[in-house]
Amino acid sequence: MTKTKVIDDFHGEHFFLDNFSPYGVQYMNVDFPTSEHAYQAMKSSSPKIWAFFGTLKHPGTAKAVGQKLHLRKDWEEVKFSIMQEIVELKFRQNPELIPLLLATGDAELVEGNTWGDRTWGICNGEGKNWLGQILMELRDKLKEEG
């Protein structure tokens, strides 16, 4: 039985998979420095707040500010689809990343972390790994597009 390769560290050669990686995304008519900036901004429904996130220098700052935002009413219902859109745009707007994603082959992509994120990743063996799932679905879609 063949064991599936697992990529569970989005650092080093696989840092491009991480939302903190330095690849800009234009989303909702705002240029964001990273996909993390875009995702955190969308926790608000205010275009003024979105624009503010576009000015932040570091994705860690964007994450910290995003954790303090008053969440839009529909956040729990839309956060997955928003992340899916942002991640796809990151790759389509930075096409040099597409061959890197495709080069992961059929490896299971796991956003392994030590900071307790069990929604988007896996920490201490537990989690939903939604970011990994989104990346693998996008990889499959890109393969089909040829």
N, C-alpha and C positions, 0 to 999 in steps of 0.2 A: 504494500500500500504506500502510495506517495504522500509525503507530508507537504502540505501547502506552506510556501514561504510566507513569513509574516514580517512586515515592516512596521515596527511599533515604536520607532523613535524618529520624530520629525525634525531632527537636527542634522548637522553635517551635510552629507550628500542628499538627504531627503528634506532639508529645511524648506525647500520650495513648496512642500505640502502644507506647511504650517501657516495659519492665518497671520502670524507676525512677520512672515517673510516679506521682503521689501519690493513687492509688486503691486503697483497702484491699480485701483479699480474705479471706473466711473460708474456711479449708480445714483439714480434719482437726481440726475443733473448736477452731481457733486463729484469732484475729483478727490478720492480718498487715497492716502499714502499706502494703505494696506487693506486687505479684506477684513481684518479685525476692526479697523476704524469704521468701515462701512456697516458691519454688523452691529457694532455698539451704537452707532448713530441711529439705526433703525428702531432701537428701543423707544424712541420718541417719534411722534407724528409731526414734529415741527421742522419745516425746512430750515429755519434759522439755526436750530440745534444741529441739524445735519451739516450745515455749512461750517459751524464751529468745529465739529469733529474733523472736517477736512483740513483745518489749520493745525491740528495737534501734530507734534513731531513724532512721537514714539507710540507704538501700538500698546505698550504697557500703560501709558497715560490714558489712551482711549478706553482701554478696558476698565481702569480705575474710575474714570468719569462715568462710563456706562453703568457701572455697578451702583452709582448714586442717583441715576436718573429716575424720575417718576415714569414708570412703564406705561406705554400706550395700552389701552383697554384690551385690545385683541392680541397682545404679545404672545401669550401661550399658544394661541391658535395659528399664528403666522410665523413664528421664529424659525421653524424648520424650513419652510418654503423660502423664506428670505435668505437663510444661510445657503440653501441650494442655489438660488439665483446668483448670489454674490460669488460663491466658489466657481461656478461655471463662467461668470464674467471675468474673474481673475485669469482663468486659463485662456479664454477666447481673446481677451484684450492684451494678453502677454503670450502670444503664440509660441514663443521660445520654450514655454513650460510644457506644451503638449507632448513633445517627444520624451520629455523626462517622465511625465506621468505614464505614458504608454510603455516606457522602459521598465516600469515596475511589474510588467507582465501580468501574471494572475495572482500576485502576492496579495495576501490579506493586509489591508491598510488599517492600522490601529493607532489612534491618537493616544498613545501611552503618556501618562502624566503622573506627577507626584503631588499635584496641588488639589486633588480631590474632585476633578471634573469627571463625573460619571454620566453626564448627559452627552457631551460631544466626544468624549474619549473613554478610556478605561484607566482606572486607578486601583492599584492593589488587586488586579484580577476582576474588578467589577465595573460595569458600565454599559451604556447603550452604544457607544462609539458612533454616534450620528455623523460626525465629521468624516470618519473613515468610510462609513456607508455611502455618504454623498460622493466622496472621491472615487470610490470603486464604481458607483453607478455612472459617474461622468466618464471614467476610463472606458467602461463598456460602450457608452454612447459614442465616444470618439473613435473607438475601434470600428464600430458599425459604419461610421461616416467615412472611414478609410482615409 
